[in-house]
Amino acid sequence: MCDAKLSFYRTANEIFGKIGRFTSEEVTLQLIQSKCTAPVLLYGLDACPLNKTDTNSLYFVVNQFFMKLFCASDINVVHDCQLRLNFKPPNEQLQERKEKCIDRYEVWAFIGTFIFWTFIRSTPASRPSKAGLDVRPSIRTPSAHKKFLRFE
């Protein structure tokens, strides 16, 4: 967590050093959000449980950035700027990232299961044996199994 905050500060200061105060606050904010917040500050945190102290630490980093961007020292001004610029707080961004991660995991888990069962059904060991016993896994009721298992 400490390395993420240091990397965020480093990257944000590099951006400020390159563009200075020549661009609008909206452009600077978009650059910081796309190059610092998501890829640097929040990287990997969607897989970790965060306590209140960690969340407050993320808020502090973001609020310090806004104070520097708008040359403000009042936290109410910072919150007003965040609201007017539709800047999502770190906890909302993390929640969206967690939901997206879970959705991707569920899709890949389904695809992996489908591929596994397709592979199992296509292997020679799962084909009917010479004795006529069908040993393939199937989703059938017990009464259907009685009709399905045949000995020749």
C-alpha positions in Angstrom: 0.0 0.0 0.0 2.8 2.4 0.9 4.6 1.6 -2.5 1.4 2.3 -4.3 1.0 5.7 -2.7 4.7 6.6 -3.4 4.2 5.6 -7.0 1.1 7.6 -7.3 2.9 10.7 -6.0 5.8 10.1 -8.3 3.7 9.7 -11.4 1.4 12.6 -10.5 4.5 14.9 -10.0 5.9 13.7 -13.3 2.7 14.7 -15.1 2.6 18.1 -13.3 6.2 18.6 -14.3 5.5 17.9 -17.9 2.3 19.9 -18.4 2.6 22.4 -15.6 -0.3 24.8 -15.2 -0.7 25.2 -19.0 -3.7 22.8 -19.3 -7.1 23.0 -17.8 -7.9 21.2 -14.6 -10.2 18.8 -16.4 -7.4 17.7 -18.7 -5.0 17.3 -15.8 -7.5 15.4 -13.8 -8.2 13.0 -16.7 -4.5 12.4 -17.2 -4.0 11.7 -13.5 -7.1 9.4 -13.4 -6.0 7.4 -16.4 -2.3 7.2 -15.7 -2.1 7.3 -11.8 -5.3 6.4 -10.0 -6.4 3.2 -11.7 -3.1 1.7 -12.8 -0.9 2.8 -10.0 -2.8 3.6 -6.8 -5.6 1.0 -7.1 -3.5 -1.7 -8.8 -4.1 -5.1 -7.1 -6.2 -3.6 -4.3 -9.4 -5.1 -5.7 -8.2 -8.5 -4.6 -7.3 -7.4 -1.1 -9.7 -6.6 1.8 -9.2 -3.1 3.0 -9.9 -1.8 6.5 -11.0 1.7 7.4 -7.4 2.9 7.9 -6.4 1.8 4.4 -9.5 3.4 2.8 -8.8 6.7 4.7 -5.2 6.6 3.5 -6.4 6.3 -0.1 -8.7 9.3 0.4 -5.9 11.3 1.9 -3.7 10.7 -1.2 -6.5 11.7 -3.6 -7.4 14.8 -1.5 -3.8 15.9 -1.3 -3.7 15.7 -5.1 -6.8 17.8 -5.5 -5.4 20.4 -3.0 -2.4 20.7 -5.2 -4.4 20.8 -8.4 -6.8 23.5 -7.3 -4.4 25.3 -4.9 -6.9 24.8 -2.1 -6.3 24.2 1.6 -9.9 23.7 2.6 -11.2 20.1 2.4 -14.7 21.3 1.7 -13.5 23.0 -1.5 -11.7 19.8 -2.5 -14.9 17.7 -1.9 -16.9 20.3 -3.9 -14.4 20.1 -6.8 -14.6 16.3 -6.8 -18.4 16.4 -6.9 -18.5 19.0 -9.7 -15.9 17.1 -11.8 -17.7 13.7 -11.3 -14.6 12.3 -9.7 -15.3 9.0 -8.0 -13.8 8.4 -4.6 -11.3 5.5 -4.3 -13.7 3.2 -2.5 -16.3 3.5 -5.4 -13.6 2.9 -7.9 -12.4 -0.1 -6.0 -15.9 -1.5 -5.7 -16.4 -1.2 -9.5 -13.0 -2.9 -10.1 -13.9 -5.7 -7.7 -17.3 -6.3 -9.5 -15.6 -6.3 -12.8 -12.9 -8.8 -11.6 -15.6 -11.1 -10.2 -17.6 -10.9 -13.4 -14.5 -11.8 -15.5 -13.7 -14.7 -13.1 -17.2 -16.1 -13.4 -17.0 -16.0 -17.2 -13.6 -17.7 -17.3 -14.7 -20.2 -14.7 -17.7 -21.1 -16.9 -15.5 -21.3 -20.0 -13.0 -23.5 -18.2 -15.6 -25.8 -16.9 -17.1 -26.1 -20.4 -13.7 -26.9 -22.0 -12.9 -29.4 -19.2 -16.2 -31.4 -19.7 -15.8 -31.2 -23.5 -12.3 -32.6 -23.2 -13.4 -35.3 -20.7 -16.2 -36.4 -23.0 -13.9 -36.6 -26.0 -11.1 -38.7 -24.4 -11.0 -42.4 -25.2 -11.5 -43.4 -21.5 -14.9 -41.8 -21.5 -16.1 -43.6 -24.6 -18.3 -46.7 -24.2 -16.3 -49.7 -23.4 -16.2 -52.9 -25.4 -18.5 -54.6 -22.9 -21.2 -52.1 -23.9 -21.2 -50.2 -20.6 -21.5 -46.5 -21.1 -19.3 -44.8 -18.6 -19.7 -41.2 -19.8 -20.7 -38.7 -17.3 -24.2 -37.6 -17.9 -26.9 -35.6 -16.4 -29.8 -38.0 -16.2 -32.2 -39.2 -13.6 -31.6 -42.5 -11.8 -34.4 -44.2 -13.8 -32.9 -43.1 -17.0 -29.6 -44.7 -16.0 -31.3 -48.1 -15.7 -32.3 -47.8 -19.4 -29.0 -46.3 -20.4 -26.7 -49.0 -18.9 -26.7 -52.0 -21.1 -24.7 -55.1 -21.3 -24.3 -56.9 -24.6 
